[in-house]
Amino acid sequence: MSEDKPTALAARQMIQKAMTVTREKIVPMEFDESVYDIVEVNVEIKDLDPMFHNYKIVNLSDLHLGQWLTAEYLEGVIEIVNKQKADMIALTGDYVSYILDDVADDLERCLSMLKAKDVSLAVLGNHDHWTDPDRIREILKNAGIIDISNNVYTIERRMNNRTAKLNVAGVDSTMLNKEDLDKVMEELPEEGPAIMLAHEPDFADITSLTGRFALQISGHSHGGQFIIPGLNTTILRGEGSQKYPVGEYKVGDMIQYTSKGLGTNVFWLRINCAPEITIFKLKSPEVEDKENKNHKKPIYIRHSNQKKIFPTREDVDRFLNPDDIADFIESKISQIANNLNPFEDNDKSKDEKKINRTND
């Protein structure tokens, strides 16, 4: 795909503004921590020095601030993140959708609240380029966050006159052909294991071929915003997330993890797919072998109370039929544009519904 703006960008901006006007009718605006899945992922990293054992990385992806994710909600998310006392915070792109001016100040203010022991690192996503990548980079910088798109950041630990390294690399949006893996590989030190931040998860096929990365952390897909019950995957897969749309995958010798993200795009709807805050705990094989303990499952999820933001049972039933998905999404966007509540039956009054139930 070229770096040009997406087709009908102005129309998408108008739809977003219309959706924002009706936002308070669609979802409760008071922050509720139970809305989110807190996902803990244990990752054993080959050659990880024991000094980095249990190193904690908290990942946030796909904020899309200005759609249903408000500044108030983002403040609440950041409060959750700061409670984790992360060694590092990783941000994997798409900070806004189609409109930056309305939320730029809130974005910078909120991101400035993030607290990590070592560093906060970020890469850009496709939506950041569709809005204003230079301004997004400026916001990240002003918030104390280092943009490592097509670059590498090395974290060091010292003990007993010995130094250990952990390398964190990043690539710019692969969907828009902004990545420069050659530059990353040139910058990457030979010493110490490496982790990749890449907005689009399917780049894992290329990352894994280098043989240099133990873990890639991505977002972009939002988990499809609809996960098939019992299968833990989605049929809604866009460009850049066809192969690895949600959760953990083994790609060669590398672990690929795709976050469900925080925000939504195009339609404000998540079914069986709560927004996610991901906590990675890196494990040193040397320490694991010595402790010889039975650890928790590789992935542990504190599930959200999904009913607080999800649609009605009727909506879910309709959405489970793939043939209805396109019409369903179109109808919701149409209702939002006409200043109607998409989660209500707007053709009948409440009294009419009561009468019909009584007659039944």
C-alpha positions in Angstrom: 0.0 0.0 0.0 1.2 3.5 -0.8 1.7 6.1 1.9 -1.2 8.1 0.6 -4.1 8.9 2.9 -6.9 6.2 2.9 -9.7 6.7 0.5 -12.6 8.8 1.7 -10.6 10.2 4.6 -12.8 13.2 4.9 -15.9 11.0 5.1 -14.2 8.8 7.8 -13.5 12.0 9.8 -17.1 13.0 9.5 -18.3 9.6 10.7 -15.9 9.8 13.7 -17.2 13.2 14.6 -20.8 12.0 14.4 -20.0 9.0 16.5 -18.3 11.2 19.1 -21.4 13.3 19.4 -23.5 10.2 20.3 -20.8 8.5 22.4 -22.4 9.1 25.8 -25.5 7.4 24.5 -23.6 4.3 23.5 -21.2 3.5 26.3 -20.9 4.7 29.9 -18.3 7.5 30.2 -17.3 6.8 33.8 -14.1 4.7 33.8 -14.6 1.1 34.9 -11.5 -1.1 35.3 -13.6 -4.2 35.0 -14.1 -3.4 31.3 -10.5 -4.6 30.5 -8.8 -7.9 30.2 -5.5 -7.9 32.0 -3.4 -10.5 30.2 -0.2 -11.8 31.7 2.2 -13.6 29.4 5.2 -15.5 30.6 7.9 -15.7 27.9 11.1 -17.8 28.2 13.8 -15.9 26.4 16.8 -17.9 25.3 20.1 -16.5 26.6 18.3 -14.0 28.8 20.7 -13.1 31.6 19.4 -14.0 35.1 19.6 -10.3 35.9 16.6 -9.8 33.6 14.6 -12.7 35.0 11.0 -11.6 35.6 11.6 -8.4 33.7 8.2 -6.8 33.3 7.0 -5.2 30.1 3.5 -3.6 29.9 2.1 -3.2 26.4 -0.6 -0.8 25.3 -1.7 -0.8 21.7 -4.3 0.9 19.4 -5.6 3.6 21.7 -7.5 5.3 18.9 -8.1 8.2 21.3 -11.1 10.3 20.4 -13.4 7.4 19.4 -15.0 5.5 22.2 -11.8 5.7 24.2 -11.9 9.1 25.9 -9.2 11.0 27.8 -11.0 9.9 31.0 -10.8 6.3 30.0 -7.1 6.6 29.0 -6.3 8.1 32.4 -7.9 5.1 34.0 -5.9 2.7 31.8 -2.7 4.5 32.7 -3.5 4.3 36.4 -3.8 0.5 36.0 -0.5 0.4 34.1 1.3 2.4 36.7 0.1 0.0 39.4 2.0 -2.8 37.6 5.3 -1.1 38.3 6.6 -2.1 34.9 10.3 -2.2 34.1 9.4 -1.1 30.6 6.3 0.2 28.9 5.8 -0.6 25.2 3.4 1.3 23.0 2.7 -0.3 19.6 1.0 2.4 17.5 -2.3 3.8 16.4 -2.7 6.5 19.0 -5.5 8.2 17.1 -7.8 7.2 14.2 -8.5 10.0 11.7 -8.5 13.1 13.8 -5.6 14.4 15.8 -6.2 18.1 16.5 -9.2 17.4 18.8 -7.2 15.1 21.1 -3.5 16.0 20.7 -3.3 17.8 24.1 -5.1 15.0 25.9 -2.9 12.4 24.3 0.3 14.2 25.3 -1.0 14.9 28.8 -2.1 11.3 29.4 1.0 9.6 27.9 3.1 11.9 30.2 1.5 10.1 33.1 3.1 6.8 32.3 5.7 5.6 34.7 8.3 2.9 34.0 11.4 2.0 36.0 13.6 1.9 32.9 12.0 3.4 29.8 8.8 3.8 27.7 9.3 2.9 24.1 7.0 3.3 21.1 6.5 2.7 17.4 4.0 4.2 15.0 1.0 2.5 13.3 -0.7 3.1 10.0 -3.3 5.6 11.5 -0.5 7.7 12.9 0.8 8.2 9.4 -2.7 8.9 8.0 -3.0 11.8 10.5 0.3 13.5 11.2 3.3 11.3 12.0 5.7 14.2 12.8 3.3 15.6 15.3 2.7 12.1 16.8 6.4 11.7 17.3 6.6 15.2 18.9 3.8 14.2 21.3 5.7 11.0 22.2 8.9 12.9 22.8 7.2 15.6 24.9 5.6 12.8 27.0 9.0 11.3 27.7 8.5 8.3 25.4 11.3 7.2 23.0 10.2 6.4 19.4 12.2 3.4 18.2 10.6 3.1 14.8 13.4 1.5 12.7 15.8 1.8 15.6 17.1 -0.1 18.7 17.2 0.7 22.4 19.4 -1.3 24.6 18.7 -1.8 28.4 21.6 -2.7 30.6 21.9 -4.4 34.0 25.1 -4.4 36.1 26.1 -6.6 39.0 29.4 -7.7 40.4 31.4 -5.9 37.6 29.3 -7.7 35.0 27.0 -6.2 32.4 24.0 -7.8 30.8 22.0 -6.4 27.9 18.4 -6.7 26.6 17.8 -5.1 23.2 14.4 -3.8 22.1 14.0 -3.0 18.4 11.1 -1.4 16.6 9.9 -1.0 13.0 7.7 1.7 11.5 4.3 0.8 9.9 4.8 -2.2 7.6 1.3 -1.7 6.1 2.6 1.6 4.6 6.0 0.2 3.7 7.7 2.4 6.3 9.7 -0.4 7.9 13.5 -0.5 7.5 14.6 -3.9 9.0 18.1 -3.5 7.4 18.7 -0.4 9.4 17.5 -2.2 12.6 19.8 -5.1 12.0 22.7 -2.8 11.5 22.0 -1.0 14.8 21.3 -4.2 16.8 24.2 -5.2 19.1 25.5 -8.7 18.8 25.3 -9.2 22.6 22.1 -9.8 24.4 18.7 -11.2 23.3 16.3 -9.0 21.3 12.6 -8.1 21.3 10.7 -6.5 18.3 7.9 -4.0 18.5 5.9 -4.0 15.3 2.4 -2.5 14.9 1.3 -5.0 12.3 1.6 -8.6 13.6 2.1 -10.4 10.2 5.6 -8.9 10.0 6.5 -11.7 12.4 7.1 -13.9 9.3 10.0 -11.6 8.3 11.2 -10.8 11.9 11.5 -14.5 12.7 13.7 -15.2 9.7 16.4 -13.1 11.1 16.9 -15.6 13.9 17.7 -12.7 16.2 14.4 -12.0 17.9 12.8 -14.1 20.7 9.5 -12.1 20.9 7.5 -9.7 18.7 4.8 -7.6 20.3 2.1 -6.2 18.0 -1.4 -4.8 17.9 -3.3 -3.4 14.8 -6.0 -6.1 14.6 -8.0 -5.2 17.7 -8.6 -8.9 17.9 -11.0 -8.4 15.0 -13.2 -6.8 17.7 -15.2 -10.1 17.4 -13.7 -13.3 18.7 -15.5 -16.6 17.9 -16.6 -18.2 21.1 -14.7 -21.4 21.9 -12.2 -20.9 19.1 -10.4 -17.8 20.4 -9.8 -16.4 16.9 -11.6 -14.0 14.6 -12.9 -14.1 11.0 -12.4 -10.3 10.8 -8.8 -10.0 9.6 -7.5 -6.9 7.9 -4.3 -6.2 6.0 -1.3 -6.9 8.2 -3.1 -9.2 10.6 -4.4 -12.0 8.3 -2.2 -14.7 9.9 -1.7 -13.6 13.5 -4.9 -11.7 14.5 -5.1 -12.3 18.2 -3.1 -13.8 21.1 0.1 -15.9 21.1 1.7 -17.7 18.1 4.9 -19.6 17.6 6.6 -18.3 14.4 9.8 -20.3 13.8 11.8 -19.9 17.0 10.0 -16.6 17.9 6.9 -15.9 19.9 4.5 -13.5 18.3 1.9 -11.9 20.5 -1.0 -9.8 19.1 -2.9 -7.6 21.6 -6.6 -7.0 21.2 -5.7 -3.3 21.8 -7.6 -0.7 23.8 -9.7 1.3 21.3 -12.0 0.6 18.3 -12.1 1.7 14.7 -14.8 2.2 12.1 -17.5 0.6 14.4 -17.7 0.9 18.1 -18.3 -2.8 18.9 -16.5 -5.6 20.6 -18.0 -9.0 21.0 -16.3 -11.6 23.1 -13.2 -9.4 22.6 -12.6 -7.1 25.6 -10.0 -4.3 25.3 -6.6 -5.5 26.6 -3.7 -4.4 28.8 -0.8 -6.9 28.3 1.9 -7.7 30.8 4.9 -9.7 29.6 7.2 -11.3 32.2 10.5 -12.4 30.7 12.0 -15.6 32.0 15.6 -16.6 32.1 16.0 -20.4 31.3 19.0 -20.5 33.7 16.9 -19.3 36.6 13.9 -21.5 35.6 16.0 -24.6 35.6 17.5 -23.9 39.0 14.1 -23.1 40.6 12.6 -26.2 39.0 9.1 -25.0 39.9 5.7 -25.5 38.3 4.9 -22.1 36.9 1.5 -20.6 36.1 0.2 -21.1 32.6 2.1 -19.3 29.9 -0.9 -16.9 29.5 -3.1 -15.9 32.4 -6.1 -13.6 31.9 -8.0 -11.6 34.4 -11.2 -11.3 32.4 -13.3 -8.2 32.1 -16.9 -7.7 33.0 -17.8 -7.6 29.3 -21.5 -6.8 29.7 -20.7 -3.2 30.6 -19.7 -2.2 27.1 -20.9 -4.9 24.8 -24.1 -5.0 22.7 -27.3 -6.9 23.3 -27.8 -10.7 23.0 -29.7 -10.0 19.8 -26.8 -8.2 18.3 -24.5 -11.0 19.3 -26.8 -13.6 17.7 -26.8 -11.6 14.4 -23.1 -11.1 14.4 -22.4 -14.8 14.7 -23.7 -15.3 11.2 -20.9 -14.3 8.9 -23.4 -13.4 6.1 -24.8 -10.6 8.3 -21.6 -9.0 9.4 -21.3 -6.4 6.5 -24.9 -5.4 6.8 -24.7 -5.2 10.6 -21.7 -2.9 10.6 -23.3 -0.7 7.9 -26.5 -0.4 9.8 -24.7 0.6 13.0 -22.7 3.3 11.3 -25.8 4.6 9.6 -27.7 4.8 12.9 -24.8 6.6 14.6 -24.5 9.0 11.7 -28.3 9.8 12.2 -27.7 10.4 15.9 -29.5 7.2 17.0 -28.5 4.7 19.6 -27.2 1.6 17.6 -27.9 -0.7 20.5 -31.6 0.1 20.7 -34.5 -0.9 18.5 -35.3 2.6 17.2 -38.3 1.4 15.2 -40.4 0.7 18.3 -41.1 2.6 21.5 -40.6 0.9 24.9 -44.4 0.8 25.3 -44.8 -1.1 22.0 -42.2 -3.6 23.1 -44.1 -4.2 26.4 -47.3 -4.7 24.5 -45.7 -7.2 22.1 -44.1 -9.2 25.0 -47.5 -9.3 26.7 -49.3 -10.5 23.6 -46.7 -13.2 23.2 
